[in-house]
């Protein structure tokens, strides 16, 4: 009986180690009208619940190859807060072409806002990272 208990204990411990080492997937914000966008990522489930993406991001390219983007984002809570975002632009080989510094966006209660920016050089695609400012609390 003790040998059986040892065997189950070792199997349970091995399963716990395997389960703890699984990488978590990215957190995608809520997106009502069109499903999740694989270009926008939130840094926490708290932020995912406080924001919503109501429309797909829009991209246009100018004559110089600069990529202009507009990402609509809406607060889903009843108080103002600051959202921080960072945009990374990629070339045609999906290598980082440029990455912008974190920027602040004032979010008003239950109100649509938008992130608008452009790449600093030629780009083909982008990702937007969203976070609450460091030290932010309810």
NORPE-V490537 format. One record per residue. RES is the residue in one small letter. SS is DSSP state (H for helix, E for strand, - for the rest). PHI is phi as a letter, one per 40 degrees, with the letter a starting at -180 (NA if undefined). PSI is psi in degrees with one decimal (none if undefined). Layout:
BEGIN
RES_SS_PHI_PSI + RES_SS_PHI_PSI
END
This chain:
BEGIN
x_-_NA_-41.6 + x_H_c_-33.7 + x_H_c_-40.6 + x_H_c_-40.6 + x_H_c_-41.1 + x_H_c_-42.3 + x_H_c_-47.2 + x_H_c_-37.9 + x_H_c_-41.1 + x_H_c_-40.6 + x_H_c_-43.8 + x_H_c_-43.9 + x_H_c_-41.3 + x_H_c_-41.7 + x_H_c_-37.0 + x_H_c_-41.7 + x_H_c_-44.0 + x_H_c_-43.6 + x_H_c_-33.3 + x_H_c_-21.6 + x_-_c_5.6 + x_-_c_128.3 + x_-_c_142.7 + x_-_c_144.6 + x_-_c_166.7 + x_-_c_153.3 + x_E_c_116.8 + x_-_c_138.7 + x_-_c_161.6 + x_E_c_138.8 + x_E_b_109.9 + x_-_c_-56.7 + x_-_c_-24.1 + x_-_b_8.0 + x_-_g_177.6 + x_-_c_142.6 + x_-_c_129.3 + x_-_c_23.1 + x_-_b_-4.9 + x_E_b_130.0 + x_E_b_135.8 + x_E_c_152.3 + x_-_c_-3.5 + x_-_a_157.9 + x_H_c_-28.5 + x_H_d_-47.8 + x_H_c_-37.7 + x_H_d_-39.4 + x_H_c_-19.9 + x_H_c_-5.3 + x_E_b_162.6 + x_E_a_145.3 + x_E_b_110.6 + x_-_c_-19.3 + x_-_b_157.6 + x_-_c_149.7 + x_-_c_149.9 + x_E_b_137.9 + x_E_b_139.1 + x_E_b_153.4 + x_E_b_134.5 + x_-_c_-178.0 + x_-_c_-14.3 + x_-_c_1.2 + x_-_g_5.4 + x_E_c_136.3 + x_E_c_122.4 + x_E_b_130.6 + x_E_b_153.4 + x_E_b_122.1 + x_E_b_112.9 + x_E_c_132.8 + x_E_b_140.6 + x_E_b_137.8 + x_E_c_142.2 + x_-_b_15.5 + x_-_b_167.3 + x_-_c_29.3 + x_-_a_153.9 + x_-_c_152.4 + x_E_a_169.3 + x_E_b_130.9 + x_E_b_136.5 + x_E_b_143.3 + x_E_b_154.4 + x_E_a_133.3 + x_E_b_132.6 + x_E_b_128.9 + x_E_b_145.5 + x_E_b_150.1 + x_-_c_-173.6 + x_-_c_-19.5 + x_-_c_10.0 + x_-_f_33.2 + x_-_c_149.1 + x_E_c_120.3 + x_E_c_-38.9 + x_E_a_156.6 + x_E_b_128.2 + x_-_c_159.4 + x_-_c_163.2 + x_-_c_136.2 + x_E_b_153.6 + x_E_c_144.9 + x_E_b_118.2 + x_E_c_123.8 + x_E_b_120.3 + x_-_c_153.0 + x_-_d_125.5 + x_-_f_37.6 + x_-_b_137.1 + x_E_c_139.7 + x_E_b_-176.7 + x_E_a_146.6 + x_E_c_121.2 + x_E_b_130.0 + x_E_a_174.3 + x_E_b_153.2 + x_E_c_157.0 + x_E_c_-10.1 + x_E_a_-179.3 + x_E_d_137.8 + x_-_a_157.7 + x_-_b_-24.6 + x_E_a_173.8 + x_E_a_164.0 + x_E_b_147.0 + x_E_b_127.3 + x_E_b_133.5 + x_E_b_141.8 + x_E_a_161.2 + x_E_c_148.2 + x_-_d_146.8 + x_-_d_136.4 + x_-_g_-1.3 + x_-_c_136.0 + x_-_a_162.5 + x_-_c_none
END
